[in-house]
Amino acid sequence: MNDPQGWRTGYRTSYGSLTLGVTHHFTPLTWFRPELRLEKNFAKGVNASDNLESASGFVGTKNYQRTIRIDLIQWF
């Protein structure tokens, strides 16, 4: 995503993300999906992550963030 004016996110920077995941089928009706995601902003000196809310005075402390998710899907 590119936000050159900072209208969408509050920070003037470009963002990129990489997601790695796999789906394991225990049965045709039960799936398990772990996922790891890394997001990064590319402007130097801009720390857009760890920002609770820019209007409240909190500022970002990092230029990346990691997310780990696990889904268990049960079809019925």
Buried (B, 14 or more C-beta within 10 A) or exposed (E): EEBEEEEEBBBBBEBEEEEEEEEEEEEEEEBEEBBEBEBBBEBEEBBBBEBEEBEEEEEBEEBBBEEEEEEEEEEE
